[in-house]
Amino acid sequence: MWKLNPDQPVELLPITIQHFYSSIIANADTSDRLAMLVQPEKLNDTQRSTVEKLCQLFPQIEMARELALEFDQIVQDRLPNQFNGWLFAAMQSKLKEFVSFARGLDEDYVAVINALRHEWSNGQLEGQVNRLKLIKRQMYGRAQFDLLRARVLHSIR
């Protein structure tokens, strides 16, 4: 079976793939390409047909699409009970990107499960730490602690 290689020139692709690539996929920006795979409800008829044909031609695309849709559903609906099944399927998929992603999630398994179970987030804290580091970096070597303190507190008000 022919394999899709992103570095391969379009001219060397089989003619049916050249048609799909040149007419639809190559003209879409990155977010549209991703949407074609993971947001089926936003596809028009032409895009839906293209995705179906690509999935028929390349089982790897179909598997990647199914895994992506399932993961999106797990995260959006906060379904920690389904995460283990998805993790196992991703690791067994033989798609190197999903295997790598699944291994990373498995390393932080407790954090991922807690993120799916609880609505709390430390995003606000991380944002404040990032802002403080930015201010500190901008002022490096220019002033003493008093000016740094004034600048940090002034931006909060």
C-alpha positions in Angstrom: 0.0 0.0 0.0 1.2 3.5 -0.8 2.0 5.6 2.2 1.5 9.4 2.6 4.7 11.3 3.1 4.3 15.0 3.9 7.8 15.8 2.4 7.0 14.1 -0.9 6.4 16.5 -3.8 2.7 16.6 -4.9 3.6 15.6 -8.4 4.8 12.2 -7.2 1.5 11.4 -5.5 -0.9 9.1 -7.2 -3.3 11.0 -9.5 -6.3 10.6 -7.2 -4.4 12.0 -4.2 -3.0 14.8 -6.4 -6.5 15.9 -7.2 -7.6 15.9 -3.5 -4.5 17.6 -2.4 -4.4 20.3 -5.0 -8.1 21.1 -5.0 -9.0 21.0 -1.4 -6.3 20.3 1.2 -3.5 22.4 -0.2 -5.8 25.4 -0.4 -6.9 25.2 3.2 -4.9 26.8 6.0 -3.8 24.6 9.0 -6.8 25.2 11.1 -9.1 24.2 8.2 -7.1 21.1 7.7 -7.5 20.1 11.3 -11.2 21.0 11.3 -11.7 18.7 8.3 -10.6 15.8 10.5 -11.9 16.7 13.9 -15.0 18.8 13.4 -17.3 16.9 11.1 -20.3 19.1 11.9 -18.6 22.1 10.4 -17.9 20.4 7.0 -19.7 21.3 3.8 -20.6 18.6 1.4 -17.4 18.8 -0.6 -15.2 18.6 2.4 -17.2 15.8 3.9 -16.9 13.8 0.6 -13.2 14.5 0.6 -12.6 13.4 4.1 -14.6 10.2 3.4 -12.6 9.4 0.3 -9.3 10.1 2.1 -10.4 7.8 4.9 -11.2 5.1 2.4 -7.8 5.5 0.6 -5.8 5.7 3.8 -6.9 3.6 6.8 -4.3 5.6 8.9 -6.2 8.8 8.3 -9.5 7.1 9.4 -7.8 5.7 12.5 -6.3 9.1 13.4 -9.6 10.8 12.8 -11.4 8.4 15.1 -8.8 8.8 17.8 -8.9 12.6 17.6 -12.7 12.7 17.6 -12.9 10.3 20.6 -10.2 12.3 22.5 -12.0 15.6 21.8 -15.2 14.1 23.1 -13.5 12.8 26.3 -12.0 16.2 27.0 -15.1 18.3 26.1 -17.5 16.2 28.1 -15.1 15.4 30.9 -15.3 11.6 30.7 -12.5 10.2 32.8 -14.0 6.7 32.7 -13.4 6.5 29.0 -9.9 7.8 29.1 -8.2 4.4 29.8 -9.8 2.8 26.8 -8.8 5.7 24.6 -5.2 5.6 26.0 -4.9 1.9 25.2 -6.3 2.3 21.7 -3.9 5.2 21.0 -0.9 3.2 22.2 -2.0 0.2 20.1 -2.7 2.3 17.0 0.8 2.2 15.5 0.5 5.9 14.5 3.7 7.3 15.9 2.2 10.7 16.7 -0.7 9.2 18.7 1.6 6.7 20.4 3.9 9.5 21.5 1.0 11.7 22.6 -0.5 8.7 24.6 2.9 8.0 26.3 3.1 11.7 27.4 -0.4 11.5 28.8 0.4 8.2 30.5 3.4 9.8 32.2 1.1 12.4 33.7 -1.8 10.0 34.2 -2.9 11.3 37.6 -2.9 14.9 36.4 -4.9 14.1 33.3 -7.5 12.1 35.2 -7.8 15.0 37.8 -8.2 17.5 34.9 -11.0 15.4 33.5 -12.7 15.0 36.9 -12.5 18.5 38.2 -13.4 21.9 36.7 -10.7 23.7 38.5 -7.7 25.1 36.6 -4.5 26.8 37.6 -4.5 28.8 34.3 -5.0 32.1 36.1 -2.0 31.4 38.4 0.2 30.3 35.5 -0.8 33.5 33.6 0.2 35.7 36.6 3.5 33.9 37.0 4.2 34.3 33.2 3.4 38.1 33.4 5.7 38.5 36.5 8.5 36.8 34.7 8.0 39.0 31.6 8.2 42.2 33.7 11.3 40.9 35.6 13.0 40.0 32.3 12.2 43.5 30.8 13.6 45.2 33.8 16.7 43.1 34.3 19.7 45.2 35.4 17.7 48.5 35.1 16.2 49.1 38.6 16.0 47.9 42.1 13.2 45.9 43.8 11.2 49.0 44.6 10.6 49.8 40.9 9.8 46.2 40.1 7.3 46.1 42.9 5.7 49.3 41.8 5.4 48.1 38.2 3.9 44.7 39.2 1.4 46.3 41.6 0.5 49.1 39.1 -0.4 46.6 36.4 -2.8 44.9 38.8 -4.8 48.0 39.5 
